[in-house]
Amino acid sequence: MKTLLLVDADEDSRTVYRLLLQHAGYEVLEAASGPGALATALATPPDLIITETTLPGMDGLRLLETVGQEPTLGNTRLCVLTATVSERIEERCRALPVCRVLFKPIQPSALLVEVGHMLSGAPSGG
């Protein structure tokens, strides 16, 4: 079973995505802040981290940059799922290995397809 770490300060958003992903057969860990997500990832390395950009303590992009520097998390796929459309976000994400940017709102079926592609090792579309 693949493990995902879902990071979003909004509890309702985390709940919706957690239920969707659990129903699809994934184990889902959750965090509401950047530092909390990093601690969770280090304790239980996930196969994929899906994060919002706006987080308390450390923004989602800084979180992914930090994860990318951790040797124990070298195989972790990275994804930004955000409502903030920004060229800066996309540029920063492209600089990270295996990182993809998805935008809210996203259809549940589309999210599941994207997660499947990311976990299968398909090329990320950045």
DRENTORKOL-3810 file (N, C-alpha, C; in nm, 4 decimals):
REM DRENTORKOL-3810
@n.u->0.0853; n.v->-0.1177; n.w->0.0000; ca.u->0.0000; ca.v->0.0000; ca.w->0.0000; c.u->0.0897; c.v->0.1239; c.w->0.0000
@n.u->0.0606; n.v->0.2168; n.w->-0.0877; ca.u->0.1368; ca.v->0.3417; ca.w->-0.0976; c.u->0.0903; c.v->0.4380; c.w->0.0111
@n.u->0.1872; n.v->0.5110; n.w->0.0678; ca.u->0.1589; ca.v->0.6070; ca.w->0.1730; c.u->0.1727; c.v->0.7489; c.w->0.1194
@n.u->0.0701; n.v->0.8298; n.w->0.1442; ca.u->0.0696; ca.v->0.9690; ca.w->0.1025; c.u->0.0676; c.v->1.0577; c.w->0.2255
@n.u->0.1348; n.v->1.1712; n.w->0.2170; ca.u->0.1291; ca.v->1.2720; ca.w->0.3227; c.u->0.0557; c.v->1.3916; c.w->0.2643
@n.u->-0.0579; n.v->1.4220; n.w->0.3226; ca.u->-0.1440; ca.v->1.5307; ca.w->0.2787; c.u->-0.1238; c.v->1.6488; c.w->0.3732
@n.u->-0.0803; n.v->1.7637; n.w->0.3184; ca.u->-0.0458; ca.v->1.8781; ca.w->0.4012; c.u->-0.1310; c.v->1.9978; c.w->0.3596
@n.u->-0.2156; n.v->2.0426; n.w->0.4510; ca.u->-0.3010; ca.v->2.1586; ca.w->0.4246; c.u->-0.3430; c.v->2.2154; c.w->0.5590
@n.u->-0.3369; n.v->2.3462; n.w->0.5736; ca.u->-0.3769; ca.v->2.4097; ca.w->0.6990; c.u->-0.5272; c.v->2.4009; c.w->0.7206
@n.u->-0.6030; n.v->2.3845; n.w->0.6125; ca.u->-0.7483; ca.v->2.3779; ca.w->0.6213; c.u->-0.7935; c.v->2.2343; c.w->0.6484
@n.u->-0.8490; n.v->2.2138; n.w->0.7668; ca.u->-0.8887; ca.v->2.0788; ca.w->0.8078; c.u->-0.9959; c.v->2.0198; c.w->0.7159
@n.u->-1.0908; n.v->2.1018; n.w->0.6701; ca.u->-1.1952; ca.v->2.0515; ca.w->0.5811; c.u->-1.1364; c.v->2.0002; c.w->0.4504
@n.u->-1.0407; n.v->2.0731; n.w->0.3940; ca.u->-0.9755; ca.v->2.0280; ca.w->0.2705; c.u->-0.9033; c.v->1.8967; c.w->0.2927
@n.u->-0.8298; n.v->1.8873; n.w->0.4032; ca.u->-0.7591; ca.v->1.7623; ca.w->0.4324; c.u->-0.8565; c.v->1.6466; c.w->0.4439
@n.u->-0.9687; n.v->1.6696; n.w->0.5099; ca.u->-1.0672; ca.v->1.5622; ca.w->0.5295; c.u->-1.1222; c.v->1.5132; c.w->0.3956
@n.u->-1.1583; n.v->1.6063; n.w->0.3086; ca.u->-1.2141; ca.v->1.5685; ca.w->0.1773; c.u->-1.1130; c.v->1.4856; c.w->0.0985
@n.u->-0.9893; n.v->1.5359; n.w->0.0888; ca.u->-0.8883; ca.v->1.4646; ca.w->0.0103; c.u->-0.8476; c.v->1.3344; c.w->0.0777
@n.u->-0.8398; n.v->1.3336; n.w->0.2118; ca.u->-0.8042; ca.v->1.2093; ca.w->0.2821; c.u->-0.9056; c.v->1.1001; c.w->0.2534
@n.u->-1.0344; n.v->1.1324; n.w->0.2646; ca.u->-1.1383; ca.v->1.0321; ca.w->0.2402; c.u->-1.1325; c.v->0.9800; c.w->0.0976
@n.u->-1.1129; n.v->1.0696; n.w->0.0017; ca.u->-1.1027; ca.v->1.0292; ca.w->-0.1384; c.u->-0.9850; c.v->0.9347; c.w->-0.1594
@n.u->-0.8703; n.v->0.9712; n.w->-0.1071; ca.u->-0.7498; ca.v->0.8914; ca.w->-0.1280; c.u->-0.7540; c.v->0.7592; c.w->-0.0514
@n.u->-0.8099; n.v->0.7607; n.w->0.0698; ca.u->-0.8247; ca.v->0.6356; ca.w->0.1445; c.u->-0.9194; c.v->0.5405; c.w->0.0720
@n.u->-1.0272; n.v->0.5950; n.w->0.0178; ca.u->-1.1231; ca.v->0.5131; ca.w->-0.0554; c.u->-1.0580; c.v->0.4484; c.w->-0.1775
@n.u->-0.9578; n.v->0.5157; n.w->-0.2335; ca.u->-0.8862; ca.v->0.4620; ca.w->-0.3491; c.u->-0.7770; c.v->0.3624; c.w->-0.3085
@n.u->-0.7601; n.v->0.3403; n.w->-0.1778; ca.u->-0.6669; ca.v->0.2386; ca.w->-0.1313; c.u->-0.5328; c.v->0.2878; c.w->-0.0818
@n.u->-0.5182; n.v->0.4175; n.w->-0.0646; ca.u->-0.3923; ca.v->0.4719; ca.w->-0.0145; c.u->-0.3964; c.v->0.4881; c.w->0.1370
@n.u->-0.2807; n.v->0.4727; n.w->0.2002; ca.u->-0.2676; ca.v->0.5094; ca.w->0.3409; c.u->-0.2372; c.v->0.6587; c.w->0.3421
@n.u->-0.3107; n.v->0.7361; n.w->0.4210; ca.u->-0.2957; ca.v->0.8813; ca.w->0.4190; c.u->-0.2562; c.v->0.9337; c.w->0.5565
@n.u->-0.1408; n.v->0.9996; n.w->0.5612; ca.u->-0.0958; ca.v->1.0712; ca.w->0.6789; c.u->-0.1334; c.v->1.2174; c.w->0.6573
@n.u->-0.1490; n.v->1.2932; n.w->0.7655; ca.u->-0.1891; ca.v->1.4331; ca.w->0.7526; c.u->-0.1021; c.v->1.5232; c.w->0.8378
@n.u->-0.0890; n.v->1.6480; n.w->0.7902; ca.u->-0.0225; ca.v->1.7521; ca.w->0.8680; c.u->-0.0866; c.v->1.8856; c.w->0.8318
@n.u->-0.0887; n.v->1.9771; n.w->0.9291; ca.u->-0.1508; ca.v->2.1081; ca.w->0.9090; c.u->-0.0489; c.v->2.2197; c.w->0.8954
@n.u->0.0806; n.v->2.1877; n.w->0.9097; ca.u->0.1847; ca.v->2.2901; ca.w->0.9022; c.u->0.3075; c.v->2.2325; c.w->0.8330
@n.u->0.3948; n.v->2.3225; n.w->0.7872; ca.u->0.5187; ca.v->2.2779; ca.w->0.7252; c.u->0.6072; c.v->2.1998; c.w->0.8199
@n.u->0.6357; n.v->2.2541; n.w->0.9397; ca.u->0.7192; ca.v->2.1798; ca.w->1.0340; c.u->0.6570; c.v->2.0455; c.w->1.0750
@n.u->0.5253; n.v->2.0435; n.w->1.0933; ca.u->0.4582; ca.v->1.9181; ca.w->1.1282; c.u->0.4698; c.v->1.8155; c.w->1.0165
@n.u->0.4587; n.v->1.8629; n.w->0.8925; ca.u->0.4708; ca.v->1.7730; ca.w->0.7773; c.u->0.6119; c.v->1.7162; c.w->0.7674
@n.u->0.7115; n.v->1.8001; n.w->0.7890; ca.u->0.8494; ca.v->1.7530; ca.w->0.7822; c.u->0.8758; c.v->1.6475; c.w->0.8888
@n.u->0.8284; n.v->1.6714; n.w->1.0105; ca.u->0.8460; ca.v->1.5739; ca.w->1.1184; c.u->0.7767; c.v->1.4421; c.w->1.0843
@n.u->0.6559; n.v->1.4504; n.w->1.0288; ca.u->0.5824; ca.v->1.3293; ca.w->0.9910; c.u->0.6558; c.v->1.2540; c.w->0.8814
@n.u->0.7034; n.v->1.3268; n.w->0.7796; ca.u->0.7738; ca.v->1.2629; ca.w->0.6682; c.u->0.9021; c.v->1.1951; c.w->0.7139
@n.u->0.9741; n.v->1.2578; n.w->0.8055; ca.u->1.0976; ca.v->1.1980; ca.w->0.8554; c.u->1.0694; c.v->1.0742; c.w->0.9399
@n.u->0.9589; n.v->1.0769; n.w->1.0146; ca.u->0.9235; ca.v->0.9625; ca.w->1.1001; c.u->0.8685; c.v->0.8462; c.w->1.0181
@n.u->0.7898; n.v->0.8773; n.w->0.9163; ca.u->0.7268; ca.v->0.7756; ca.w->0.8312; c.u->0.7383; c.v->0.8222; c.w->0.6868
@n.u->0.8492; n.v->0.7900; n.w->0.6195; ca.u->0.8691; ca.v->0.8405; ca.w->0.4832; c.u->0.7553; c.v->0.7990; c.w->0.3892
@n.u->0.6865; n.v->0.8977; n.w->0.3317; ca.u->0.5758; ca.v->0.8682; ca.w->0.2418; c.u->0.6257; c.v->0.8468; c.w->0.0986
@n.u->0.5419; n.v->0.7864; n.w->0.0167; ca.u->0.5732; ca.v->0.7704; ca.w->-0.1249; c.u->0.5479; c.v->0.9007; c.w->-0.1999
@n.u->0.4522; n.v->0.9807; n.w->-0.1495; ca.u->0.4137; ca.v->1.1049; ca.w->-0.2145; c.u->0.3712; c.v->1.2060; c.w->-0.1095
@n.u->0.4178; n.v->1.3297; n.w->-0.1251; ca.u->0.3707; ca.v->1.4401; ca.w->-0.0417; c.u->0.2878; c.v->1.5315; c.w->-0.1305
@n.u->0.1654; n.v->1.5601; n.w->-0.0866; ca.u->0.0770; ca.v->1.6543; ca.w->-0.1551; c.u->0.0572; c.v->1.7711; c.w->-0.0588
@n.u->0.0996; n.v->1.8910; n.w->-0.0996; ca.u->0.0931; ca.v->2.0046; ca.w->-0.0083; c.u->0.0322; c.v->2.1291; c.w->-0.0719
@n.u->-0.0376; n.v->2.2034; n.w->0.0102; ca.u->-0.0823; ca.v->2.3381; ca.w->-0.0254; c.u->0.0407; c.v->2.4276; c.w->-0.0122
@n.u->0.0398; n.v->2.5431; n.w->-0.0758; ca.u->0.1552; ca.v->2.6323; ca.w->-0.0650; c.u->0.1519; c.v->2.7157; c.w->0.0620
@n.u->0.0331; n.v->2.7574; n.w->0.1059; ca.u->0.0209; ca.v->2.8439; ca.w->0.2220; c.u->0.0034; c.v->2.7595; c.w->0.3476
@n.u->0.1086; n.v->2.7561; n.w->0.4294; ca.u->0.1083; ca.v->2.6760; ca.w->0.5520; c.u->0.1706; c.v->2.7566; c.w->0.6651
@n.u->0.1286; n.v->2.7310; n.w->0.7885; ca.u->0.1960; ca.v->2.7965; ca.w->0.9012; c.u->0.3345; c.v->2.7362; c.w->0.9241
@n.u->0.4284; n.v->2.8214; n.w->0.9626; ca.u->0.5614; ca.v->2.7747; ca.w->1.0016; c.u->0.6612; c.v->2.7590; c.w->0.8889
@n.u->0.6160; n.v->2.7163; n.w->0.7731; ca.u->0.7027; ca.v->2.6922; ca.w->0.6579; c.u->0.6097; c.v->2.6727; c.w->0.5392
@n.u->0.6278; n.v->2.7506; n.w->0.4322; ca.u->0.5349; ca.v->2.7335; ca.w->0.3204; c.u->0.5580; c.v->2.6001; c.w->0.2506
@n.u->0.4610; n.v->2.5592; n.w->0.1728; ca.u->0.4649; ca.v->2.4281; ca.w->0.1089; c.u->0.5830; c.v->2.4089; c.w->0.0159
@n.u->0.6232; n.v->2.5136; n.w->-0.0551; ca.u->0.7376; ca.v->2.5015; ca.w->-0.1448; c.u->0.8675; c.v->2.4857; c.w->-0.0671
@n.u->0.8814; n.v->2.5584; n.w->0.0419; ca.u->1.0005; ca.v->2.5417; ca.w->0.1271; c.u->1.0015; c.v->2.4015; c.w->0.1876
@n.u->0.8855; n.v->2.3524; n.w->0.2250; ca.u->0.8742; ca.v->2.2149; ca.w->0.2745; c.u->0.9278; c.v->2.1169; c.w->0.1702
@n.u->0.8837; n.v->2.1309; n.w->0.0456; ca.u->0.9269; ca.v->2.0385; ca.w->-0.0587; c.u->1.0752; c.v->2.0536; c.w->-0.0887
@n.u->1.1268; n.v->2.1766; n.w->-0.0837; ca.u->1.2705; ca.v->2.1973; ca.w->-0.1022; c.u->1.3490; c.v->2.1269; c.w->0.0086
@n.u->1.3004; n.v->2.1368; n.w->0.1303; ca.u->1.3662; ca.v->2.0728; ca.w->0.2450; c.u->1.3607; c.v->1.9217; c.w->0.2319
@n.u->1.2448; n.v->1.8698; n.w->0.1940; ca.u->1.2303; ca.v->1.7249; ca.w->0.1736; c.u->1.3282; c.v->1.6773; c.w->0.0659
@n.u->1.3423; n.v->1.7558; n.w->-0.0406; ca.u->1.4326; ca.v->1.7196; ca.w->-0.1488; c.u->1.5783; c.v->1.7105; c.w->-0.1070
@n.u->1.6142; n.v->1.7739; n.w->0.0043; ca.u->1.7512; ca.v->1.7712; ca.w->0.0545; c.u->1.7745; c.v->1.6612; c.w->0.1579
@n.u->1.6682; n.v->1.5926; n.w->0.1971; ca.u->1.6793; ca.v->1.4875; ca.w->0.2985; c.u->1.7113; c.v->1.3532; c.w->0.2317
@n.u->1.8274; n.v->1.2953; n.w->0.2600; ca.u->1.8644; ca.v->1.1688; ca.w->0.1970; c.u->1.7626; c.v->1.0562; c.w->0.2186
@n.u->1.7004; n.v->1.0529; n.w->0.3362; ca.u->1.6051; ca.v->0.9447; ca.w->0.3652; c.u->1.4736; c.v->0.9610; c.w->0.2889
@n.u->1.4536; n.v->1.0789; n.w->0.2274; ca.u->1.3296; ca.v->1.1042; ca.w->0.1537; c.u->1.3550; c.v->1.1166; c.w->0.0039
@n.u->1.4670; n.v->1.0631; n.w->-0.0407; ca.u->1.5072; ca.v->1.0758; ca.w->-0.1804; c.u->1.4115; c.v->1.0150; c.w->-0.2815
@n.u->1.3328; n.v->0.9161; n.w->-0.2415; ca.u->1.2391; ca.v->0.8521; ca.w->-0.3345; c.u->1.0980; c.v->0.9087; c.w->-0.3244
@n.u->1.0790; n.v->1.0093; n.w->-0.2419; ca.u->0.9460; ca.v->1.0661; ca.w->-0.2216; c.u->0.9085; c.v->1.1563; c.w->-0.3385
@n.u->0.7933; n.v->1.1308; n.w->-0.3973; ca.u->0.7391; ca.v->1.2164; ca.w->-0.5035; c.u->0.6766; c.v->1.3390; c.w->-0.4375
@n.u->0.6753; n.v->1.4495; n.w->-0.5111; ca.u->0.6299; ca.v->1.5760; ca.w->-0.4552; c.u->0.5211; c.v->1.6378; c.w->-0.5418
@n.u->0.4192; n.v->1.6943; n.w->-0.4759; ca.u->0.3089; ca.v->1.7562; ca.w->-0.5478; c.u->0.2582; c.v->1.8774; c.w->-0.4706
@n.u->0.2356; n.v->1.9856; n.w->-0.5438; ca.u->0.1707; ca.v->2.1032; ca.w->-0.4884; c.u->0.0266; c.v->2.1006; c.w->-0.5366
@n.u->-0.0671; n.v->2.1105; n.w->-0.4447; ca.u->-0.2101; ca.v->2.1191; ca.w->-0.4767; c.u->-0.2589; c.v->2.2493; c.w->-0.4155
@n.u->-0.2828; n.v->2.3490; n.w->-0.4998; ca.u->-0.3085; ca.v->2.4827; ca.w->-0.4487; c.u->-0.4167; c.v->2.5554; c.w->-0.5262
@n.u->-0.4774; n.v->2.6518; n.w->-0.4608; ca.u->-0.5740; ca.v->2.7394; ca.w->-0.5269; c.u->-0.5040; c.v->2.8654; c.w->-0.5774
@n.u->-0.3775; n.v->2.8809; n.w->-0.5445; ca.u->-0.3008; ca.v->2.9984; ca.w->-0.5831; c.u->-0.2330; c.v->2.9748; c.w->-0.7169
@n.u->-0.2805; n.v->3.0407; n.w->-0.8209; ca.u->-0.2194; ca.v->3.0288; ca.w->-0.9524; c.u->-0.1085; c.v->3.1328; c.w->-0.9607
@n.u->0.0154; n.v->3.0848; n.w->-0.9760; ca.u->0.1296; ca.v->3.1757; ca.w->-0.9770; c.u->0.2428; c.v->3.1157; c.w->-1.0585
@n.u->0.2991; n.v->3.1966; n.w->-1.1457; ca.u->0.4132; ca.v->3.1512; ca.w->-1.2242; c.u->0.5313; c.v->3.1213; c.w->-1.1321
@n.u->0.5447; n.v->3.1985; n.w->-1.0246; ca.u->0.6533; ca.v->3.1777; ca.w->-0.9283; c.u->0.6447; c.v->3.0397; c.w->-0.8641
@n.u->0.5230; n.v->2.9982; n.w->-0.8302; ca.u->0.5038; ca.v->2.8655; ca.w->-0.7708; c.u->0.5457; c.v->2.7581; c.w->-0.8704
@n.u->0.5013; n.v->2.7719; n.w->-0.9941; ca.u->0.5355; ca.v->2.6716; ca.w->-1.0949; c.u->0.6861; c.v->2.6680; c.w->-1.1203
@n.u->0.7516; n.v->2.7840; n.w->-1.1247; ca.u->0.8962; ca.v->2.7888; ca.w->-1.1461; c.u->0.9705; c.v->2.7203; c.w->-1.0319
@n.u->0.9330; n.v->2.7501; n.w->-0.9090; ca.u->0.9998; ca.v->2.6890; ca.w->-0.7932; c.u->0.9769; c.v->2.5388; c.w->-0.7917
@n.u->0.8592; n.v->2.4955; n.w->-0.8301; ca.u->0.8299; ca.v->2.3525; ca.w->-0.8306; c.u->0.9107; c.v->2.2806; c.w->-0.9393
@n.u->0.9248; n.v->2.3436; n.w->-1.0544; ca.u->1.0014; ca.v->2.2821; ca.w->-1.1641; c.u->1.1468; c.v->2.2584; c.w->-1.1238
@n.u->1.1980; n.v->2.3373; n.w->-1.0315; ca.u->1.3362; ca.v->2.3219; ca.w->-0.9868; c.u->1.3540; c.v->2.2007; c.w->-0.8953
@n.u->1.2448; n.v->2.1435; n.w->-0.8502; ca.u->1.2495; ca.v->2.0271; ca.w->-0.7609; c.u->1.2354; c.v->1.8991; c.w->-0.8414
@n.u->1.3011; n.v->1.7923; n.w->-0.7983; ca.u->1.2832; ca.v->1.6645; ca.w->-0.8678; c.u->1.1426; c.v->1.6090; c.w->-0.8428
@n.u->1.0907; n.v->1.5406; n.w->-0.9397; ca.u->0.9601; ca.v->1.4724; ca.w->-0.9345; c.u->0.8511; c.v->1.5555; c.w->-0.8669
@n.u->0.8374; n.v->1.6793; n.w->-0.9087; ca.u->0.7358; ca.v->1.7664; ca.w->-0.8506; c.u->0.6331; c.v->1.8041; c.w->-0.9565
@n.u->0.5085; n.v->1.8077; n.w->-0.9153; ca.u->0.3983; ca.v->1.8425; ca.w->-1.0049; c.u->0.3125; c.v->1.9485; c.w->-0.9358
@n.u->0.2547; n.v->2.0381; n.w->-1.0141; ca.u->0.1642; ca.v->2.1398; ca.w->-0.9613; c.u->0.0234; c.v->2.1098; c.w->-1.0118
@n.u->-0.0712; n.v->2.1001; n.w->-0.9186; ca.u->-0.2126; ca.v->2.0814; ca.w->-0.9503; c.u->-0.2895; c.v->2.1961; c.w->-0.8867
@n.u->-0.4011; n.v->2.2321; n.w->-0.9490; ca.u->-0.4760; ca.v->2.3468; ca.w->-0.9001; c.u->-0.6146; c.v->2.3085; c.w->-0.8498
@n.u->-0.6513; n.v->2.3685; n.w->-0.7358; ca.u->-0.7850; ca.v->2.3545; ca.w->-0.6789; c.u->-0.8764; c.v->2.4527; c.w->-0.7511
@n.u->-1.0007; n.v->2.4228; n.w->-0.7711; ca.u->-1.0605; ca.v->2.2929; ca.w->-0.7403; c.u->-1.0200; c.v->2.1903; c.w->-0.8460
@n.u->-1.0040; n.v->2.0671; n.w->-0.8022; ca.u->-0.9704; ca.v->1.9577; ca.w->-0.8924; c.u->-1.0762; c.v->1.8506; c.w->-0.8782
@n.u->-1.1185; n.v->1.7962; n.w->-0.9899; ca.u->-1.2172; ca.v->1.6884; ca.w->-0.9861; c.u->-1.1560; c.v->1.5664; c.w->-0.9162
@n.u->-1.2321; n.v->1.4974; n.w->-0.8338; ca.u->-1.1778; ca.v->1.3805; ca.w->-0.7637; c.u->-1.1126; c.v->1.2790; c.w->-0.8582
@n.u->-1.1782; n.v->1.2507; n.w->-0.9701; ca.u->-1.1220; ca.v->1.1526; ca.w->-1.0634; c.u->-0.9886; c.v->1.2015; c.w->-1.1201
@n.u->-0.9777; n.v->1.3315; n.w->-1.1460; ca.u->-0.8534; ca.v->1.3870; ca.w->-1.1992; c.u->-0.7414; c.v->1.3768; c.w->-1.0959
@n.u->-0.7732; n.v->1.4021; n.w->-0.9699; ca.u->-0.6725; ca.v->1.3906; ca.w->-0.8649; c.u->-0.6227; c.v->1.2470; c.w->-0.8552
@n.u->-0.7126; n.v->1.1517; n.w->-0.8598; ca.u->-0.6717; ca.v->1.0113; ca.w->-0.8510; c.u->-0.5848; c.v->0.9707; c.w->-0.9689
@n.u->-0.6176; n.v->1.0189; n.w->-1.0879; ca.u->-0.5355; ca.v->0.9896; ca.w->-1.2062; c.u->-0.3959; c.v->1.0479; c.w->-1.1887
@n.u->-0.3891; n.v->1.1735; n.w->-1.1441; ca.u->-0.2597; ca.v->1.2390; ca.w->-1.1242; c.u->-0.1765; c.v->1.1670; c.w->-1.0184
@n.u->-0.2383; n.v->1.1309; n.w->-0.9072; ca.u->-0.1670; ca.v->1.0582; ca.w->-0.8019; c.u->-0.1143; c.v->0.9255; c.w->-0.8568
@n.u->-0.1971; n.v->0.8548; n.w->-0.9323; ca.u->-0.1535; ca.v->0.7285; ca.w->-0.9930; c.u->-0.0332; c.v->0.7475; c.w->-1.0837
@n.u->-0.0356; n.v->0.8524; n.w->-1.1664; ca.u->0.0789; ca.v->0.8806; ca.w->-1.2544; c.u->0.2039; c.v->0.9134; c.w->-1.1749
@n.u->0.1893; n.v->0.9960; n.w->-1.0722; ca.u->0.3059; ca.v->1.0334; ca.w->-0.9931; c.u->0.3682; c.v->0.9124; c.w->-0.9240
@n.u->0.2839; n.v->0.8246; n.w->-0.8740; ca.u->0.3357; ca.v->0.7074; ca.w->-0.8017; c.u->0.3881; c.v->0.6002; c.w->-0.8945
@n.u->0.3444; n.v->0.6009; n.w->-1.0198; ca.u->0.3918; ca.v->0.5002; ca.w->-1.1147; c.u->0.5277; c.v->0.5379; c.w->-1.1732
@n.u->0.5697; n.v->0.6609; n.w->-1.1455; ca.u->0.6981; ca.v->0.7048; ca.w->-1.1991; c.u->0.6836; c.v->0.7696; c.w->-1.3351
@n.u->0.5602; n.v->0.7957; n.w->-1.3780; ca.u->0.5410; ca.v->0.8640; ca.w->-1.5057; c.u->0.6025; c.v->1.0029; c.w->-1.4968
@n.u->0.6507; n.v->1.0536; n.w->-1.6072; ca.u->0.7125; ca.v->1.1871; ca.w->-1.6048; c.u->0.6155; c.v->1.2907; c.w->-1.5506
@n.u->0.6679; n.v->1.3797; n.w->-1.4664; ca.u->0.5820; ca.v->1.4836; ca.w->-1.4120; c.u->0.5675; c.v->1.5944; c.w->-1.5146
@n.u->0.4519; n.v->1.6584; n.w->-1.5132; ca.u->0.4268; ca.v->1.7637; ca.w->-1.6090; c.u->0.4568; c.v->1.9007; c.w->-1.5552
@n.u->0.4980; n.v->1.9090; n.w->-1.4278; ca.u->0.5381; ca.v->2.0358; ca.w->-1.3690; c.u->0.4355; c.v->2.1378; c.w->-1.3804
END
